[in-house]
Amino acid sequence: MKIIIVTTCLIILPCLIKCEDKSFLKIPNNLKIGAATSAYQIEGGWNTSDKGQSNWDDFTHSKSHLILDGSNGDIACDSFNKYKEDVQLLKNVGFNHYRLSINWARILPTGFANKISKEGIQYYKNVIDELHSQGIEPFVTLFHWDIPNVIAKMGGWTNELIVDYFTDYARVVFRELGPKVKVWITLNEPNVDCSEAYDKETHAPGLNMPGIGSYMCGHNMLKAHARVYRMYQEEFKKTQNGILGISISSSYWFSKNKNEPESGDIAFQNGCGWFLNPIFSKDGDYPPIMRKRIDENSKLEGHPKSRLPVFSPEWIEYIKGTFDYFGVNHYSSRYTENVPYNNITGWYDDTGIIESVNQSWPRGASSWLYVVPEGIGELLRKIKNDYNNPPIYILENGYSNYGNETNINDINRIDYLYSYMKEMLVAINRDGCNVKAYTVWSVLDNFEWSKGYTERFGIYHVDFNHENRTRTPRLSVAWLTEVIRSKQLISFDEFKAKFM
Ligand code: NOJ
């Protein structure tokens, strides 16, 4: 009897777990799967017709030593000329949507709304029309790290006047392109750009004001996001009926020590809550722990005022609730530990947290991209629990190869996407997370900011040494095509057994 029970368990149990797993791996009918890029990273055409200069044109030209391979986005993937081919590449995979961004200086050559470029508007109309003609939904980002250089020279996002300028620009975009766009992203990864461009010198304009610049930038970005959200509700929502959100670079942080269970959340509050709390929380404003630590540190450093600016009660109310969905860009995770204050101004000391990784985690070509699939599941559940189960749009997730290898057989990318999508599907199908869209970064290899072309995120390889910028599908294209077609997530081994 005993033997029969044990044998039955041995046979049935693994099957039950496996069968159960399989049902989690179904892609729900209402989950949109798409891919993303951004204007400066792919377009090129940096000085066509009346386009104005952007902060990135200026930065890469005048400070090319800050770009790892000294390159720039002057031509990039030449998508300015090759957009029809790119839309066809998206169509071939069967993507539901394409996330692209608008280059502000292409639309407003002076930076301001006194002059609107007909050619600039026409370019984006063409792209959007082409997408619709192939049945692909455009998701459009207003700010993906490029601003007109004239505004960058005025301090960029540290100058509060940008709140008005950004709203004027957004109004032009909504008026011209809004009838054909239903999903908008106001700002891409403000938490990353504010730190890299204003605390440091790694992003344009590179103001290098540690512990000060990022908070000034964040303050104005939050105001600008809210102004644009509310302007859309007042002026366009009735006729255009789109949805608006902000995409936050959202890692997951695991507390390393059992006796400090709060350290992971403190890191989250400083890294993401900085933008999430003012918009998504019940009370609005910066996370209390962030306020407290920066206020205390500022005092210890002898500042008469906190380095973290203060919102008036009116602004707190105005910013709160300005979302239709929760935009997530997710790639990796970290361990966290508490560390005592030390007297160096900067982000790391303001958090009071030190981050580390597990050396056994595999890594992509990007030094920060450790593969930790369980992090995305934890993140989605945290968003569900802490922010009242909002609709979630995953707007970026992807894996990098080294630029000096073509990596046509990008099995590492397939493994990465499989393991992350699997955790996402469990979070949806088992835990009820309200994920509406999943977006792969990126369709094409492209200009990876300060890393130039040394890191490649594309499911299509791009030959940057050839004037045609030839696109070649990597293996992940075939794998994704099958996953989208069958609405069933399969591992590389299953794919290989069936199709190779
Ligand atoms: C974040 C950014 O939004 C995107 O521009 C960048 O290329 C990817 N993640 C990869 O680093």
Residues whose N, C-alpha, C, O or C-beta is under 5 A from the ligand:
A	BS01	NOJ	E189
